[in-house]
Amino acid sequence: AAPLNLSYKIHIATENNFPTAAGLASSAAGYACLVSALARLYGVEGELSEVARRGSGSACRSMLGGFVQWQRGERPDGRDSLAHQVAPETHWPELRVLVLVVSGEKKQVGSTAGMQTSVDTSPLLKHRAEAVVPERLALMMRHIRERDFEGFGQLAMRDSNQFHATCLDTFPPIFYLNDLSRHIIALAHRFNAHHGRTKVPVSRPPRPVPPPVAHTLHAGPNAVIFTLADTVAEFVEVVRRSFPPAANGDQFVRGLPVGAASLPEELLAAVVPEPVPGAVRYILHTK
């Protein structure tokens, strides 16, 4: 079909399959979808990530597949603040993402307002932007290109922690995490610690073991877990045992299918000390 004339007016209705304004990049998904759809409808071609960025900064990254960097740019008008693909979606086929949805409620402090307050009041954010982020960004791109899950996972967790430290350094402080968020973080570390102990042969001294899972939490309480395909079934079962679904057992895991896993008693004792029924609403499995 021929593109519409730009003078045509249209009605737009959108929906998504995950919570809105809850720290899961719903604005990025929404604006990227909007820009992509309108460009196709009106026959607009060329660089579109800069257009999507005007609606939501992180939306520029969602215009491209795979692993994407948002380049800051130098121009005062922001025209060179664009998205750049670091690696295509086929680059790391074993990498998986588990989104643990604990709340669908709209967060009290929106991302835009929160970031502006942090810029105005947080010395840690200034230090982070000038001294920490450039080095970490280069490291993360290297880990992605080399498919180094140990480096990728460690850096993702550390950077997530520092982001929330910046939120606490903001005045007044911003609290995106809740008790359940911290419970999930602790669960991930117990899971990693268990495998760190059990996967090292007794015949040789202990050495660092790549983390089986890596957590990252953004501007909201919902947790994102990175892992590899061969760990998905076991960790999903750990989450199911830690947060037994209250009523939606058949819909607890959504997205890509997840196989069954049998957990040894040693792992259960070390990783799942006190289950919290119904705390995690569902898991979204994707890649």
C-alpha positions as CSV (number, residue, x, y, z in Angstrom):
1,A,0.0,0.0,0.0
2,A,1.1,3.5,-0.7
3,P,2.2,5.7,2.3
4,L,-0.4,8.1,3.7
5,N,-0.1,11.8,3.1
6,L,1.3,13.6,6.1
7,S,-1.9,15.7,6.3
8,Y,-3.9,12.6,7.4
9,K,-4.9,12.4,11.0
10,I,-5.0,9.1,12.8
11,H,-6.1,7.6,16.1
12,I,-3.5,5.6,18.1
13,A,-4.3,2.9,20.6
14,T,-1.5,0.9,22.2
15,E,-1.2,-2.0,24.7
16,N,1.7,-4.0,26.1
17,N,2.0,-7.4,27.8
18,F,3.9,-6.1,30.9
19,P,3.4,-3.5,33.5
20,T,3.5,0.2,32.5
21,A,5.6,2.8,34.4
22,A,7.0,0.1,36.7
23,G,10.6,0.1,35.8
24,L,10.4,-2.3,32.8
25,A,11.1,0.3,30.0
26,S,7.4,0.5,28.9
27,S,8.0,4.1,27.7
28,A,10.9,2.9,25.6
29,A,8.9,0.1,24.1
30,G,5.9,2.4,23.5
31,Y,7.7,5.2,21.8
32,A,9.9,2.9,19.7
33,C,6.7,1.1,18.5
34,L,5.0,4.5,17.8
35,V,7.8,5.9,15.8
36,S,8.4,2.7,13.9
37,A,4.7,2.3,13.1
38,L,4.2,6.0,12.0
39,A,7.4,5.9,9.9
40,R,6.0,2.9,8.0
41,L,2.6,4.3,7.7
42,Y,3.8,7.7,6.3
43,G,6.7,6.2,4.3
44,V,9.4,8.0,6.4
45,E,12.9,6.5,6.0
46,G,16.3,7.2,7.5
47,E,17.7,7.6,11.0
48,L,14.7,7.2,13.4
49,S,16.4,6.5,16.7
50,E,16.9,10.2,17.3
51,V,13.2,10.8,16.7
52,A,12.2,8.0,19.2
53,R,14.7,9.5,21.8
54,R,12.6,12.7,21.9
55,G,9.7,10.8,23.3
56,S,11.7,8.7,25.8
57,G,15.5,8.6,25.9
58,S,15.9,4.9,26.1
59,A,13.4,4.4,23.2
60,C,16.2,5.1,20.8
61,R,17.9,1.8,21.8
62,S,14.6,-0.1,21.2
63,M,14.6,0.9,17.6
64,L,17.3,-1.6,16.9
65,G,17.6,-5.3,17.7
66,G,20.3,-7.1,19.6
67,F,22.7,-5.2,21.9
68,V,22.4,-1.4,21.5
69,Q,24.4,1.6,22.8
70,W,22.8,5.0,23.3
71,Q,25.5,7.4,22.1
72,R,25.4,10.7,24.1
73,G,26.4,12.9,21.3
74,E,28.0,16.4,21.5
75,R,25.7,18.7,19.6
76,P,23.5,21.2,21.6
77,D,20.4,20.3,19.6
78,G,20.9,16.5,20.3
79,R,20.8,15.5,16.7
80,D,23.8,13.2,17.2
81,S,22.4,11.5,20.3
82,L,21.6,8.3,18.5
83,A,21.4,4.5,19.0
84,H,24.2,2.3,17.7
85,Q,24.0,-1.5,17.4
86,V,26.9,-3.2,19.3
87,A,26.0,-6.7,18.2
88,P,22.9,-8.2,16.4
89,E,20.3,-10.3,18.1
90,T,21.9,-13.5,16.7
91,H,25.3,-12.7,18.3
92,W,24.7,-14.5,21.7
93,P,22.0,-17.2,21.1
94,E,22.5,-18.8,24.6
95,L,21.8,-15.6,26.5
96,R,18.4,-15.5,28.2
97,V,16.4,-12.9,30.2
98,L,13.9,-13.6,33.0
99,V,11.7,-10.7,34.1
100,L,10.4,-11.3,37.6
101,V,7.3,-9.2,37.9
102,V,6.5,-8.3,41.5
103,S,4.4,-5.2,41.0
104,G,2.3,-3.7,38.2
105,E,1.7,-0.5,40.1
106,K,2.9,2.8,38.7
107,K,6.0,4.0,40.5
108,Q,5.7,7.0,42.8
109,V,8.6,8.9,41.2
110,G,8.8,8.8,37.4
111,S,12.1,8.2,35.6
112,T,12.3,11.6,34.1
113,A,11.5,13.5,37.3
114,G,13.8,11.2,39.3
115,M,16.7,11.7,37.0
116,Q,16.3,15.4,37.0
117,T,16.3,15.5,40.8
118,S,19.4,13.3,40.8
119,V,21.2,15.6,38.4
120,D,20.4,18.6,40.6
121,T,21.2,17.0,44.0
122,S,23.5,13.9,43.7
123,P,27.3,14.3,43.8
124,L,27.5,10.6,43.2
125,L,25.7,10.9,39.9
126,K,28.2,13.5,38.7
127,H,31.1,11.2,39.7
128,R,29.4,8.3,38.1
129,A,28.8,10.1,34.8
130,E,32.4,11.5,34.6
131,A,34.5,8.7,36.1
132,V,32.6,5.4,36.1
133,V,30.3,5.1,33.2
134,P,32.7,5.6,30.3
135,E,35.0,2.8,31.5
136,R,32.1,0.5,32.3
137,L,30.5,1.1,29.0
138,A,33.7,0.1,27.1
139,L,34.0,-3.0,29.3
140,M,30.4,-4.0,28.8
141,M,30.7,-3.8,25.0
142,R,33.8,-5.9,25.2
143,H,32.1,-8.5,27.3
144,I,29.2,-8.6,24.9
145,R,31.4,-8.9,21.8
146,E,33.4,-11.8,23.5
147,R,30.2,-13.4,24.9
148,D,31.9,-13.3,28.3
149,F,29.0,-14.0,30.7
150,E,31.2,-13.8,33.8
151,G,32.3,-10.2,33.0
152,F,28.9,-9.3,31.6
153,G,27.0,-10.6,34.7
154,Q,29.4,-9.1,37.3
155,L,29.3,-5.7,35.6
156,A,25.5,-5.7,35.2
157,M,25.0,-6.4,38.9
158,R,27.6,-3.8,40.1
159,D,26.2,-1.1,37.8
160,S,22.6,-1.8,39.0
161,N,23.7,-1.5,42.6
162,Q,25.4,1.8,41.9
163,F,22.4,3.1,40.1
164,H,20.3,2.5,43.2
165,A,23.1,4.0,45.4
166,T,22.7,7.2,43.2
167,C,19.0,7.1,43.9
168,L,19.7,7.0,47.7
169,D,22.2,9.8,47.2
170,T,19.5,12.0,45.6
171,F,17.8,14.5,47.9
172,P,15.1,13.7,48.9
173,P,16.1,10.1,48.3
174,I,14.3,7.9,45.7
175,F,13.3,4.4,46.7
176,Y,12.7,2.2,43.6
177,L,13.5,-1.1,45.3
178,N,11.2,-2.7,47.8
179,D,11.7,-5.6,50.3
180,L,10.9,-8.1,47.7
181,S,13.4,-6.6,45.2
182,R,16.1,-7.1,47.9
183,H,14.9,-10.6,48.5
184,I,15.3,-11.5,44.8
185,I,18.8,-10.0,44.8
186,A,19.8,-12.1,47.8
187,L,18.3,-15.1,46.2
188,A,20.4,-14.6,43.1
189,H,23.6,-14.3,45.2
190,R,22.7,-17.4,47.2
191,F,22.2,-19.3,44.0
192,N,25.5,-18.2,42.6
193,A,27.3,-18.9,45.9
194,H,25.9,-22.4,46.0
195,H,27.1,-23.2,42.5
196,G,30.4,-21.5,43.2
197,R,31.0,-24.0,46.0
198,T,29.6,-27.1,44.3
199,K,31.2,-26.7,40.9
200,V,34.8,-26.5,42.2
201,P,36.5,-29.9,42.5
202,V,37.8,-30.7,45.9
203,S,41.2,-31.7,44.4
204,R,42.1,-28.1,43.6
205,P,41.9,-24.8,45.4
206,P,38.8,-22.7,45.1
207,R,38.8,-20.2,42.3
208,P,36.2,-17.7,40.9
209,V,33.3,-19.3,39.2
210,P,31.2,-17.5,36.6
211,P,27.9,-16.5,38.1
212,P,25.0,-18.7,36.8
213,V,22.7,-15.7,37.0
214,A,23.0,-11.9,37.2
215,H,20.4,-9.5,38.5
216,T,19.7,-6.0,37.4
217,L,16.9,-3.7,38.6
218,H,16.1,-0.4,37.1
219,A,13.7,2.4,38.1
220,G,11.2,0.1,39.7
221,P,10.9,-3.0,42.0
222,N,10.7,-5.6,39.2
223,A,13.9,-7.7,38.7
224,V,15.6,-8.7,35.5
225,I,17.7,-11.8,35.6
226,F,20.3,-12.6,32.9
227,T,21.4,-16.2,32.5
228,L,22.4,-18.8,29.9
229,A,20.0,-21.3,28.4
230,D,21.3,-24.3,30.3
231,T,20.5,-22.5,33.7
232,V,17.0,-21.3,32.9
233,A,15.0,-24.3,34.0
234,E,16.8,-24.7,37.3
235,F,16.6,-21.1,38.3
236,V,13.0,-20.8,37.3
237,E,12.2,-23.7,39.6
238,V,14.2,-22.0,42.4
239,V,12.0,-18.9,41.9
240,R,8.9,-21.1,41.9
241,R,9.9,-22.7,45.1
242,S,11.0,-19.4,46.7
243,F,7.8,-17.6,45.7
244,P,5.1,-20.3,45.1
245,P,2.4,-18.9,42.8
246,A,-0.8,-18.1,44.7
247,A,-3.4,-18.9,42.0
248,N,-1.9,-18.7,38.5
249,G,0.4,-21.7,38.5
250,D,-0.3,-22.5,34.9
251,Q,0.5,-18.9,33.9
252,F,3.4,-18.3,36.2
253,V,6.0,-18.6,33.4
254,R,5.2,-16.7,30.2
255,G,7.0,-16.2,27.0
256,L,9.5,-18.8,25.8
257,P,8.9,-22.3,27.1
258,V,10.8,-23.5,30.1
259,G,11.6,-27.2,30.7
260,A,11.1,-29.0,34.0
261,A,13.9,-29.2,36.6
262,S,14.5,-31.3,39.7
263,L,16.3,-29.5,42.5
264,P,18.6,-31.4,44.9
265,E,17.9,-31.1,48.6
266,E,21.3,-29.5,49.1
267,L,20.4,-26.6,46.7
268,L,17.0,-26.1,48.3
269,A,18.5,-26.0,51.8
270,A,21.1,-23.4,50.7
271,V,19.0,-21.2,48.4
272,V,15.4,-21.5,49.5
273,P,15.3,-21.1,53.3
274,E,11.9,-19.4,53.7
275,P,9.4,-19.4,50.8
276,V,7.2,-16.3,50.3
277,P,4.0,-17.4,48.6
278,G,2.5,-15.2,45.9
279,A,5.2,-12.5,46.1
280,V,6.3,-12.9,42.4
281,R,3.2,-12.4,40.2
282,Y,4.8,-14.1,37.1
283,I,8.0,-14.6,35.2
284,L,8.5,-13.5,31.6
285,H,11.1,-15.6,29.8
286,T,12.7,-14.1,26.7
287,K,16.0,-13.6,24.9
